[in-house]
């Protein structure tokens, strides 16, 4: 049984009524991966915008393994201290990580965020030495189109993230840097300039799926849908 743990911020946890890219990836793997697999993690809620808390279970499609380690407003800063215990308890084989926008927007600069990436990797490996990871670069959001210093921080962090992956990748615990979602457009693929709509969910799922297919032969290339 191959065990995936999605790790991320508001783009990964999703909010009430959404499918999430986690669901889109699960559907893709159901159709393309030949072996048993599941998603694991200590949480399964969606974010409820009315309650301003992760208390919803109102998935657009609830019949899939919904567990994850994602939080609205959480970044590398928040997940680095949590990942060791989560890996120890849930024993994932692969971490699917989309983090960084919150860090750069509110908490840490590019260099500090990159240090938290390295701390995250070290903690995950301490808990499970052969764990594999797929890391997604930060997708610039609408703020980056209007805030040049923030856009520079995003670009700088993505460079440092690539360097961290190159430095930390090792045969027994490989790390992949996924390509940014193909043709991602914040005006067409999000509902507010940051959070993915259905097409954005497909594109993010496709980025993770493509990286695993190309490097590890897991699944197949992603055939994006629009539903």
SVG drawing of the C-alpha trace seen along z (x, -y; Angstrom):
<svg xmlns="http://www.w3.org/2000/svg" viewBox="-21 -47 45 50">
<polyline fill="none" stroke="black" stroke-width="0.4" points="0.0,0.0 1.6,-3.3 0.8,-6.0 0.7,-9.7 0.5,-12.7 -0.6,-16.0 1.0,-18.9 0.1,-22.5 -1.7,-25.7 -5.1,-27.1 -4.6,-25.9 -4.3,-22.3 -6.8,-22.2 -9.5,-23.8 -12.7,-25.3 -16.3,-24.1 -17.9,-22.9 -14.7,-22.4 -13.2,-19.2 -9.6,-20.2 -6.6,-19.1 -6.2,-16.2 -9.4,-14.7 -8.3,-15.4 -5.0,-13.6 -6.8,-10.7 -9.1,-10.3 -6.1,-10.4 -4.2,-7.7 -7.3,-5.5 -7.3,-5.5 -3.6,-5.3 -1.8,-3.6 -1.8,0.2 -1.3,0.8 -3.1,0.1 -2.6,-3.4 -4.2,-5.8 -3.9,-9.3 -2.9,-9.7 -2.5,-12.5 -3.7,-13.8 -6.5,-16.1 -9.4,-15.7 -11.4,-18.9 -11.9,-21.7 -11.8,-25.4 -15.2,-26.9 -15.0,-30.6 -18.1,-31.5 -16.7,-30.0 -13.2,-31.1 -11.9,-27.7 -11.1,-24.3 -14.4,-22.7 -16.1,-21.6 -16.5,-18.2 -18.6,-19.5 -16.4,-18.2 -18.0,-18.4 -17.1,-14.7 -16.6,-13.2 -16.0,-9.6 -12.2,-9.6 -9.4,-9.4 -9.6,-12.9 -6.8,-12.9 -4.0,-15.4 -1.7,-17.8 -2.8,-21.2 -4.0,-24.4 -5.4,-27.7 -2.8,-30.3 0.0,-27.7 3.4,-27.5 6.8,-25.9 7.2,-27.8 4.2,-26.0 4.6,-22.6 8.3,-22.0 7.6,-21.5 4.7,-19.2 5.9,-17.0 8.1,-14.6 5.2,-13.5 2.8,-13.3 5.2,-11.1 5.9,-8.9 2.2,-8.4 0.9,-8.0 3.9,-6.4 3.5,-8.1 5.8,-6.9 5.5,-10.1 4.9,-13.7 3.2,-16.0 4.1,-19.5 2.7,-22.9 3.9,-25.6 5.5,-29.0 3.1,-31.7 1.9,-32.3 5.5,-32.3 6.7,-34.9 3.5,-37.0 3.4,-37.3 6.2,-35.5 9.6,-35.0 11.8,-36.2 13.0,-33.9 16.2,-32.8 14.4,-32.1 11.7,-30.2 14.3,-28.1 15.9,-27.3 12.5,-26.0 12.3,-23.8 15.6,-22.2 14.3,-21.8 11.1,-20.2 13.1,-17.7 15.3,-16.8 12.4,-16.2 10.5,-14.0 13.6,-11.9 14.3,-11.5 10.9,-10.0 11.1,-7.9 14.5,-7.7 13.4,-6.4 10.5,-8.9 10.1,-10.4 9.0,-14.0 7.6,-16.1 7.9,-19.9 5.9,-22.4 7.3,-25.8 5.3,-28.8 2.7,-29.8 2.7,-33.7 -0.7,-35.0 -2.5,-38.3 -0.5,-40.1 2.7,-39.3 1.3,-41.1 0.9,-44.3 3.7,-44.1 7.1,-44.0 9.1,-43.3 6.8,-40.4 7.1,-39.1 10.9,-39.3 10.7,-37.3 8.6,-34.6 11.1,-34.3 14.0,-34.3 12.5,-31.6 11.8,-29.4 15.4,-29.6 16.4,-28.7 13.9,-25.9 15.5,-24.4 18.9,-24.6 17.6,-22.9 16.2,-20.1 19.5,-19.7 21.4,-19.7 19.2,-17.4 18.1,-14.9 19.6,-11.4 19.0,-7.9 17.4,-6.4 15.1,-9.5 14.6,-11.2 13.2,-14.7 11.5,-16.0 11.0,-19.6 7.7,-19.6 7.4,-21.9 5.0,-24.8 1.5,-23.9 1.4,-24.1 -0.2,-27.3 -1.5,-28.3 -3.4,-31.6 -4.4,-33.3 -7.4,-34.9 -8.7,-31.6 -7.5,-29.0 -8.4,-30.7 -11.6,-32.2 -9.9,-35.1 -6.4,-35.4 -4.9,-32.9 -7.1,-29.9 -7.7,-27.3 -11.0,-26.8 -11.8,-23.5 -9.3,-24.1 -6.6,-25.2 -7.2,-22.1 -6.6,-20.0 -3.4,-21.9 -1.9,-21.5 -2.8,-17.8 -1.2,-17.5 2.0,-19.1 2.4,-16.5 1.3,-13.6 3.7,-14.6 6.7,-14.8 6.0,-11.3 5.3,-9.8 8.4,-11.2 10.8,-10.5 9.4,-7.4 7.0,-5.8 4.0,-6.3 0.7,-6.5 0.8,-8.2 0.9,-11.7 -2.1,-13.7 -5.1,-14.3 -6.6,-17.5 -10.3,-17.9 -12.5,-20.9 -15.3,-19.6"/>
</svg>
